Amino acid sequence: MICYTLKCADDHRFDSWFQSAEAFDKLMAAGMVTCSVCGALGVEKAIMAPQVRTARKQPQKPEAPLSAPASPAEQALTEMRKMVEANSEDVGDNFADEARAIHDGDAPERSIYGQAKPEEAKALIDDGIEVSPLPWGNKRTN
């Protein structure tokens, strides 16, 4: 595992863990690394201080649990995610088909969320179907 400090074009800085440097490069090339604050795709590595381990034991700083949000922005995203999940139906990989069916009147109108390929989302938008990316990834993979 490797942790990178990343920043977006709006200078939002955040840390993110990756399986390896190669995994980071692969995700970047696929356009799958977004800003955890604003969701922008223009993310790049930021300058970060190296963590060097010494032979001597250093006093351990108490760390926040990994499940706790690190910033007010992350706390807001966590609350938004809870609200979306409580008030919407997860249609998973069928998002594009279900959104189109709701728009066409072939399915009951309701709030939904799920996953769509970029080309599917673009086709929905081109057809006048209002969709919006959520600023977090798939719960099963992150």
C-alpha positions as CSV (number, residue, x, y, z in Angstrom):
1,M,0.0,0.0,0.0
2,I,1.1,3.5,-0.7
3,C,-0.3,6.8,0.4
4,Y,-0.1,9.9,-1.9
5,T,-1.0,13.5,-1.1
6,L,-3.1,14.7,-4.1
7,K,-4.4,18.0,-5.2
8,C,-7.0,19.1,-7.7
9,A,-7.0,22.2,-10.0
10,D,-8.8,24.1,-7.2
11,D,-5.9,23.3,-4.8
12,H,-8.0,21.0,-2.6
13,R,-5.4,18.7,-1.0
14,F,-6.2,15.2,0.4
15,D,-4.5,11.9,1.0
16,S,-5.4,8.7,-0.7
17,W,-4.2,5.1,-0.4
18,F,-3.4,2.9,-3.4
19,Q,-2.4,-0.7,-3.7
20,S,0.9,0.3,-5.5
21,A,2.4,3.1,-7.5
22,E,1.5,1.1,-10.7
23,A,-2.2,0.9,-9.5
24,F,-2.2,4.7,-9.0
25,D,-0.9,5.2,-12.5
26,K,-3.4,2.8,-14.0
27,L,-6.3,4.5,-12.2
28,M,-5.1,8.0,-13.2
29,A,-4.9,6.8,-16.9
30,A,-8.4,5.5,-16.7
31,G,-9.7,8.8,-15.3
32,M,-10.9,7.2,-12.0
33,V,-9.0,9.4,-9.5
34,T,-11.1,12.4,-8.5
35,C,-10.9,15.1,-5.9
36,S,-12.4,13.9,-2.6
37,V,-13.6,17.5,-1.9
38,C,-15.2,18.7,-5.2
39,G,-15.1,15.6,-7.4
40,A,-12.9,17.2,-10.1
41,L,-11.0,14.9,-12.4
42,G,-7.9,17.1,-12.7
43,V,-6.0,15.5,-9.8
44,E,-2.2,15.3,-9.5
45,K,0.3,14.3,-6.9
46,A,1.2,17.1,-4.5
47,I,4.6,17.6,-2.9
48,M,4.6,15.7,0.3
49,A,7.1,15.1,3.1
50,P,8.7,11.7,3.1
51,Q,8.2,9.5,6.1
52,V,11.5,8.1,7.2
53,R,11.6,5.3,9.8
54,T,14.6,5.5,12.2
55,A,16.1,2.7,14.3
56,R,14.9,4.4,17.4
57,K,11.3,4.1,18.5
58,Q,9.5,7.4,18.3
59,P,6.6,8.2,20.6
60,Q,3.4,7.2,18.8
61,K,1.0,10.0,18.1
62,P,-2.6,9.0,18.8
63,E,-4.2,8.6,15.4
64,A,-7.8,9.1,14.5
65,P,-9.6,5.9,13.5
66,L,-9.6,5.3,9.7
67,S,-13.4,5.4,9.7
68,A,-13.4,9.0,11.1
69,P,-13.5,11.8,8.5
70,A,-10.3,13.8,8.5
71,S,-11.7,17.2,7.7
72,P,-15.0,19.1,7.7
73,A,-15.3,18.5,4.0
74,E,-15.1,14.8,4.5
75,Q,-17.6,15.0,7.3
76,A,-20.0,16.9,5.0
77,L,-19.5,14.2,2.2
78,T,-20.2,11.5,4.8
79,E,-23.4,13.2,5.8
80,M,-24.5,13.7,2.2
81,R,-23.8,10.1,1.4
82,K,-25.9,9.0,4.4
83,M,-28.8,11.2,3.2
84,V,-28.6,10.0,-0.4
85,E,-28.5,6.3,0.7
86,A,-31.4,6.8,3.1
87,N,-33.7,8.6,0.6
88,S,-32.8,6.9,-2.7
89,E,-32.8,3.4,-4.2
90,D,-29.5,1.8,-5.1
91,V,-30.0,0.4,-8.6
92,G,-26.3,-0.6,-9.0
93,D,-25.0,-1.1,-12.5
94,N,-28.6,-0.7,-13.9
95,F,-28.5,3.1,-13.3
96,A,-28.5,4.2,-16.9
97,D,-31.4,1.8,-17.9
98,E,-33.4,2.7,-14.8
99,A,-32.9,6.5,-15.2
100,R,-34.0,6.2,-18.8
101,A,-37.1,4.1,-17.8
102,I,-38.1,6.7,-15.2
103,H,-37.6,9.5,-17.6
104,D,-39.7,7.7,-20.3
105,G,-42.5,6.9,-17.8
106,D,-41.8,3.1,-18.0
107,A,-40.8,2.9,-14.3
108,P,-42.2,4.7,-11.2
109,E,-40.6,8.1,-10.5
110,R,-38.2,8.0,-7.5
111,S,-34.8,9.0,-6.5
112,I,-32.1,6.5,-7.5
113,Y,-28.3,6.2,-7.5
114,G,-25.9,3.7,-8.9
115,Q,-23.1,3.2,-11.3
116,A,-22.9,4.2,-15.0
117,K,-20.1,4.1,-17.5
118,P,-19.0,7.5,-18.7
119,E,-20.5,7.0,-22.2
120,E,-23.8,5.9,-20.6
121,A,-23.9,9.0,-18.4
122,K,-23.1,11.2,-21.4
123,A,-25.9,9.6,-23.4
124,L,-28.4,10.3,-20.6
125,I,-27.3,13.9,-20.5
126,D,-27.5,14.3,-24.3
127,D,-31.0,12.9,-24.2
128,G,-32.1,15.6,-21.6
129,I,-32.1,13.2,-18.6
130,E,-30.7,15.0,-15.6
131,V,-28.0,13.0,-13.8
132,S,-25.1,14.1,-11.7
133,P,-22.0,12.3,-10.5
134,L,-21.7,11.7,-6.8
135,P,-18.5,12.8,-5.1
136,W,-17.6,9.4,-3.8
137,G,-16.8,6.0,-5.2
138,N,-18.5,2.7,-5.0
139,K,-18.8,1.6,-1.4
140,R,-17.8,-2.0,-2.3
141,T,-14.4,-0.9,-3.7
142,N,-13.3,1.9,-1.4
